[in-house]
Amino acid sequence: MDGRNIEPRKVMWAVAEISWEDDGGTSFRVPAVLEDTSSSGACVRLKRPLAVGSRITIKWHREQFPAIARNCRTDGGDFLLGVRREAGIVPATKSASHPAAPDAKAERTLENP
């Protein structure tokens, strides 16, 4: 064995969004599909590769959480990104009493470069 702990994963299919900033501070957002989750990580499917070590935010209808890209591989015409949730950070969940403030920064998407 390689010493890693194997933990239960919840297989799912949920529409998600991945966001991150490049070194210049430009924000990016891309659509993704959340394929499975566990207490320490997740697997997401997206249309472009991300570098291992990238700090990202994953947002879907149940929660939003920061993560670090651990691996990225091709799967057909898509990419599967394995991420580790950042330790010590409590995930933000949707709350009707505390709506999210709009982001003041301009963001780039694949549809709006």
N, CA and C atoms as a LAMMPS dump frame, in Angstrom:
ITEM: TIMESTEP
0
ITEM: NUMBER OF ATOMS
339
ITEM: BOX BOUNDS ff ff ff
-5.0000000000000000e+02 5.0000000000000000e+02
-5.0000000000000000e+02 5.0000000000000000e+02
-5.0000000000000000e+02 5.0000000000000000e+02
ITEM: ATOMS id mol type element x y z
1 1 1 N 0.851 -1.189 0
2 1 2 C 0 0 0
3 1 3 C 0.888 1.24 0
4 2 1 N 0.336 2.336 -0.424
5 2 2 C 1.108 3.567 -0.497
6 2 3 C 0.943 4.44 0.742
7 3 1 N 0.247 3.975 1.761
8 3 2 C 0.123 4.709 3.017
9 3 3 C -1.049 5.676 3.073
10 4 1 N -1.75 5.865 1.961
11 4 2 C -2.897 6.772 1.982
12 4 3 C -4.109 6.06 2.557
13 5 1 N -4.928 6.805 3.261
14 5 2 C -6.177 6.251 3.787
15 5 3 C -7.238 6.265 2.696
16 6 1 N -7.987 5.185 2.608
17 6 2 C -9.107 5.123 1.677
18 6 3 C -10.358 5.495 2.458
19 7 1 N -11.111 6.46 1.941
20 7 2 C -12.323 6.878 2.635
21 7 3 C -13.524 6.742 1.709
22 8 1 N -14.698 6.606 2.287
23 8 2 C -15.901 6.454 1.461
24 8 3 C -16.15 7.702 0.616
25 9 1 N -16.59 7.476 -0.603
26 9 2 C -16.943 8.565 -1.508
27 9 3 C -18.418 8.465 -1.848
28 10 1 N -19.045 9.611 -2.002
29 10 2 C -20.45 9.662 -2.401
30 10 3 C -20.476 9.963 -3.901
31 11 1 N -20.9 8.981 -4.691
32 11 2 C -21.007 9.167 -6.132
33 11 3 C -22.219 10.04 -6.417
34 12 1 N -22.052 10.999 -7.322
35 12 2 C -23.128 11.94 -7.613
36 12 3 C -22.946 12.527 -9.003
37 13 1 N -23.866 13.36 -9.401
38 13 2 C -23.77 14.138 -10.625
39 13 3 C -24.436 15.462 -10.304
40 14 1 N -23.627 16.501 -10.127
41 14 2 C -24.178 17.804 -9.765
42 14 3 C -23.495 18.897 -10.579
43 15 1 N -24.286 19.823 -11.08
44 15 2 C -23.742 20.965 -11.803
45 15 3 C -22.964 21.82 -10.811
46 16 1 N -21.755 22.204 -11.206
47 16 2 C -20.897 22.989 -10.318
48 16 3 C -20.186 24.072 -11.121
49 17 1 N -19.461 24.907 -10.394
50 17 2 C -18.651 25.946 -11.007
51 17 3 C -17.303 25.973 -10.293
52 18 1 N -16.235 26.053 -11.068
53 18 2 C -14.881 26.154 -10.52
54 18 3 C -14.416 27.584 -10.745
55 19 1 N -13.851 28.204 -9.723
56 19 2 C -13.313 29.556 -9.886
57 19 3 C -11.92 29.63 -9.279
58 20 1 N -11.109 30.524 -9.826
59 20 2 C -9.751 30.731 -9.339
60 20 3 C -9.233 32.053 -9.875
61 21 1 N -8.099 32.49 -9.352
62 21 2 C -7.42 33.69 -9.834
63 21 3 C -6.052 33.3 -10.345
64 22 1 N -5.622 33.942 -11.447
65 22 2 C -4.27 33.689 -11.931
66 22 3 C -3.289 34.558 -11.149
67 23 1 N -2.012 34.451 -11.47
68 23 2 C -0.984 35.202 -10.739
69 23 3 C -1.161 36.713 -10.866
70 24 1 N -1.807 37.158 -11.935
71 24 2 C -2.037 38.586 -12.131
72 24 3 C -3.289 39.103 -11.443
73 25 1 N -4.043 38.217 -10.777
74 25 2 C -5.244 38.626 -10.064
75 25 3 C -6.52 38.573 -10.887
76 26 1 N -6.441 38.081 -12.13
77 26 2 C -7.635 37.953 -12.959
78 26 3 C -8.438 36.741 -12.51
79 27 1 N -9.74 36.938 -12.309
80 27 2 C -10.621 35.848 -11.876
81 27 3 C -11.132 35.066 -13.075
82 28 1 N -11.259 33.752 -12.894
83 28 2 C -11.785 32.865 -13.922
84 28 3 C -12.886 32.004 -13.322
85 29 1 N -13.873 31.666 -14.149
86 29 2 C -14.943 30.737 -13.76
87 29 3 C -15.185 29.795 -14.92
88 30 1 N -15.334 28.514 -14.622
89 30 2 C -15.673 27.534 -15.658
90 30 3 C -16.74 26.592 -15.119
91 31 1 N -17.653 26.161 -15.988
92 31 2 C -18.646 25.175 -15.556
93 31 3 C -17.98 23.825 -15.346
94 32 1 N -18.543 23.024 -14.461
95 32 2 C -18.001 21.701 -14.157
96 32 3 C -19.132 20.796 -13.692
97 33 1 N -18.818 19.512 -13.574
98 33 2 C -19.752 18.535 -13.017
99 33 3 C -19.064 17.876 -11.833
100 34 1 N -19.69 17.929 -10.682
101 34 2 C -19.174 17.274 -9.483
102 34 3 C -19.56 15.802 -9.571
103 35 1 N -18.555 14.917 -9.632
104 35 2 C -18.826 13.488 -9.836
105 35 3 C -18.805 12.675 -8.554
106 36 1 N -17.991 13.066 -7.586
107 36 2 C -18.034 12.406 -6.28
108 36 3 C -17.416 13.307 -5.236
109 37 1 N -17.792 13.067 -3.979
110 37 2 C -17.242 13.834 -2.864
111 37 3 C -16.904 12.889 -1.723
112 38 1 N -16.026 13.354 -0.868
113 38 2 C -15.701 12.658 0.373
114 38 3 C -15.441 13.74 1.409
115 39 1 N -15.128 13.344 2.626
116 39 2 C -14.886 14.352 3.66
117 39 3 C -13.632 15.172 3.372
118 40 1 N -12.697 14.633 2.59
119 40 2 C -11.456 15.367 2.348
120 40 3 C -11.263 15.832 0.913
121 41 1 N -12.162 15.474 -0.003
122 41 2 C -11.934 15.873 -1.384
123 41 3 C -13.123 15.658 -2.284
124 42 1 N -12.852 15.765 -3.586
125 42 2 C -13.903 15.607 -4.588
126 42 3 C -13.265 15.331 -5.939
127 43 1 N -14.098 14.902 -6.874
128 43 2 C -13.681 14.725 -8.258
129 43 3 C -14.639 15.537 -9.114
130 44 1 N -14.091 16.404 -9.968
131 44 2 C -14.92 17.22 -10.843
132 44 3 C -14.5 17.02 -12.293
133 45 1 N -15.478 17.095 -13.178
134 45 2 C -15.25 16.96 -14.62
135 45 3 C -15.361 18.353 -15.226
136 46 1 N -14.368 18.737 -16.04
137 46 2 C -14.409 20.019 -16.705
138 46 3 C -13.822 19.915 -18.101
139 47 1 N -13.957 20.98 -18.878
140 47 2 C -13.551 20.972 -20.284
141 47 3 C -12.115 21.426 -20.506
142 48 1 N -11.422 21.884 -19.473
143 48 2 C -10.041 22.334 -19.631
144 48 3 C -9.207 21.808 -18.483
145 49 1 N -7.927 21.607 -18.702
146 49 2 C -7.076 21.122 -17.612
147 49 3 C -6.713 22.257 -16.658
148 50 1 N -6.428 21.898 -15.418
149 50 2 C -5.901 22.848 -14.436
150 50 3 C -4.607 22.271 -13.89
151 51 1 N -3.68 23.134 -13.544
152 51 2 C -2.384 22.687 -13.032
153 51 3 C -2.523 22.098 -11.634
154 52 1 N -1.794 21.016 -11.398
155 52 2 C -1.737 20.428 -10.054
156 52 3 C -1.168 21.488 -9.117
157 53 1 N -1.784 21.637 -7.95
158 53 2 C -1.372 22.652 -6.985
159 53 3 C -2.198 23.924 -7.055
160 54 1 N -3.041 24.059 -8.084
161 54 2 C -3.886 25.253 -8.214
162 54 3 C -4.859 25.341 -7.044
163 55 1 N -5.029 26.549 -6.502
164 55 2 C -6.013 26.788 -5.446
165 55 3 C -7.29 27.265 -6.125
166 56 1 N -8.373 26.529 -5.88
167 56 2 C -9.638 26.805 -6.554
168 56 3 C -10.772 26.86 -5.538
169 57 1 N -11.922 27.313 -6.002
170 57 2 C -13.151 27.255 -5.215
171 57 3 C -14.169 26.467 -6.025
172 58 1 N -14.801 25.502 -5.382
173 58 2 C -15.846 24.705 -6.012
174 58 3 C -17.175 25.134 -5.412
175 59 1 N -18.117 25.458 -6.291
176 59 2 C -19.428 25.927 -5.84
177 59 3 C -20.496 25.076 -6.523
178 60 1 N -21.411 24.568 -5.714
179 60 2 C -22.576 23.861 -6.244
180 60 3 C -23.751 24.186 -5.354
181 61 1 N -24.942 23.675 -5.645
182 61 2 C -26.14 24.157 -4.957
183 61 3 C -26.162 23.875 -3.457
184 62 1 N -25.356 22.946 -2.965
185 62 2 C -25.372 22.656 -1.525
186 62 3 C -24.277 23.348 -0.735
187 63 1 N -23.175 23.669 -1.387
188 63 2 C -22.068 24.288 -0.651
189 63 3 C -21.06 24.914 -1.599
190 64 1 N -20.135 25.615 -0.987
191 64 2 C -18.986 26.181 -1.682
192 64 3 C -17.785 25.897 -0.797
193 65 1 N -16.686 25.396 -1.395
194 65 2 C -15.518 25.103 -0.573
195 65 3 C -14.225 25.332 -1.34
196 66 1 N -13.18 25.769 -0.629
197 66 2 C -11.865 25.929 -1.257
198 66 3 C -11.17 24.576 -1.344
199 67 1 N -10.363 24.413 -2.382
200 67 2 C -9.677 23.144 -2.587
201 67 3 C -8.364 23.375 -3.325
202 68 1 N -7.55 22.336 -3.336
203 68 2 C -6.279 22.345 -4.058
204 68 3 C -6.298 21.188 -5.045
205 69 1 N -5.944 21.471 -6.305
206 69 2 C -5.907 20.427 -7.331
207 69 3 C -4.788 19.441 -7.015
208 70 1 N -5.125 18.159 -6.924
209 70 2 C -4.147 17.107 -6.606
210 70 3 C -3.733 16.316 -7.841
211 71 1 N -4.66 16.164 -8.797
212 71 2 C -4.333 15.479 -10.047
213 71 3 C -5.329 15.903 -11.113
214 72 1 N -4.919 15.756 -12.363
215 72 2 C -5.777 16.101 -13.488
216 72 3 C -5.44 15.146 -14.625
217 73 1 N -6.468 14.476 -15.155
218 73 2 C -6.233 13.531 -16.247
219 73 3 C -7.342 13.653 -17.28
220 74 1 N -7.019 13.236 -18.501
221 74 2 C -8.022 13.283 -19.56
222 74 3 C -8.982 12.113 -19.416
223 75 1 N -10.206 12.337 -19.861
224 75 2 C -11.225 11.294 -19.889
225 75 3 C -12.117 11.606 -21.084
226 76 1 N -11.81 10.999 -22.227
227 76 2 C -12.516 11.358 -23.451
228 76 3 C -12.144 12.779 -23.833
229 77 1 N -13.132 13.62 -24.063
230 77 2 C -12.881 15.018 -24.396
231 77 3 C -12.866 15.929 -23.19
232 78 1 N -12.998 15.365 -21.993
233 78 2 C -13.043 16.145 -20.753
234 78 3 C -11.79 15.901 -19.923
235 79 1 N -11.738 16.574 -18.785
236 79 2 C -10.665 16.376 -17.817
237 79 3 C -11.28 16.07 -16.461
238 80 1 N -10.719 15.103 -15.76
239 80 2 C -11.136 14.792 -14.393
240 80 3 C -10.116 15.396 -13.453
241 81 1 N -10.598 16.231 -12.547
242 81 2 C -9.744 16.93 -11.598
243 81 3 C -10.021 16.39 -10.203
244 82 1 N -9.006 15.823 -9.588
245 82 2 C -9.11 15.372 -8.209
246 82 3 C -8.631 16.483 -7.299
247 83 1 N -9.427 16.837 -6.308
248 83 2 C -9.071 17.941 -5.415
249 83 3 C -9.118 17.507 -3.957
250 84 1 N -8.349 18.187 -3.146
251 84 2 C -8.368 18.001 -1.696
252 84 3 C -8.947 19.27 -1.086
253 85 1 N -9.956 19.099 -0.241
254 85 2 C -10.512 20.255 0.47
255 85 3 C -9.413 20.863 1.332
256 86 1 N -9.398 22.181 1.421
257 86 2 C -8.39 22.825 2.257
258 86 3 C -8.747 22.599 3.716
259 87 1 N -7.792 22.123 4.478
260 87 2 C -7.996 21.788 5.894
261 87 3 C -8.242 23.045 6.714
262 88 1 N -9.124 22.895 7.704
263 88 2 C -9.357 23.974 8.661
264 88 3 C -10.293 25.061 8.179
265 89 1 N -10.825 24.937 6.967
266 89 2 C -11.739 25.946 6.452
267 89 3 C -13.131 25.338 6.383
268 90 1 N -14.077 25.97 7.049
269 90 2 C -15.449 25.475 7.068
270 90 3 C -16.111 25.857 5.754
271 91 1 N -16.745 24.906 5.061
272 91 2 C -17.396 25.23 3.796
273 91 3 C -18.543 26.209 3.988
274 92 1 N -18.695 27.111 3.032
275 92 2 C -19.82 28.039 3.046
276 92 3 C -21.011 27.337 2.432
277 93 1 N -22.161 27.441 3.086
278 93 2 C -23.375 26.846 2.536
279 93 3 C -24.336 27.955 2.174
280 94 1 N -25.288 27.649 1.328
281 94 2 C -26.287 28.63 0.928
282 94 3 C -27.134 29.033 2.123
283 95 1 N -27.429 30.307 2.221
284 95 2 C -28.282 30.788 3.295
285 95 3 C -29.147 31.917 2.761
286 96 1 N -30.441 31.781 2.894
287 96 2 C -31.351 32.809 2.408
288 96 3 C -31.216 34.091 3.21
289 97 1 N -30.817 33.994 4.479
290 97 2 C -30.718 35.186 5.311
291 97 3 C -29.422 35.951 5.09
292 98 1 N -28.447 35.342 4.411
293 98 2 C -27.168 35.997 4.148
294 98 3 C -26.809 35.844 2.673
295 99 1 N -27.464 36.604 1.79
296 99 2 C -27.153 36.462 0.37
297 99 3 C -25.721 36.896 0.085
298 100 1 N -25.122 36.253 -0.885
299 100 2 C -23.738 36.569 -1.237
300 100 3 C -23.678 37.935 -1.9
301 101 1 N -22.648 38.688 -1.554
302 101 2 C -22.437 39.983 -2.179
303 101 3 C -21.862 39.768 -3.573
304 102 1 N -22.244 40.603 -4.529
305 102 2 C -21.69 40.434 -5.868
306 102 3 C -20.194 40.705 -5.859
307 103 1 N -19.47 39.99 -6.689
308 103 2 C -18.021 40.143 -6.782
309 103 3 C -17.716 41.434 -7.524
310 104 1 N -16.882 42.267 -6.932
311 104 2 C -16.553 43.546 -7.532
312 104 3 C -15.588 43.396 -8.705
313 105 1 N -14.837 42.306 -8.767
314 105 2 C -13.873 42.106 -9.839
315 105 3 C -14.567 41.603 -11.095
316 106 1 N -14.046 42.024 -12.244
317 106 2 C -14.526 41.456 -13.507
318 106 3 C -14.02 40.029 -13.597
319 107 1 N -14.866 39.135 -14.045
320 107 2 C -14.475 37.735 -14.141
321 107 3 C -14.495 37.282 -15.579
322 108 1 N -13.581 36.385 -15.907
323 108 2 C -13.527 35.8 -17.233
324 108 3 C -14.152 34.42 -17.176
325 109 1 N -14.905 34.1 -18.191
326 109 2 C -15.449 32.758 -18.334
327 109 3 C -15.036 32.247 -19.703
328 110 1 N -15.251 30.969 -19.942
329 110 2 C -14.934 30.436 -21.264
330 110 3 C -15.81 31.089 -22.328
331 111 1 N -17.029 31.47 -21.965
332 111 2 C -17.93 32.108 -22.907
333 111 3 C -17.627 33.593 -23.069
334 112 1 N -16.976 34.221 -22.079
335 112 2 C -16.698 35.649 -22.08
336 112 3 C -15.239 35.883 -21.709
337 113 1 N -14.288 35.674 -22.649
338 113 2 C -12.851 35.785 -22.313
339 113 3 C -12.403 37.187 -22.008
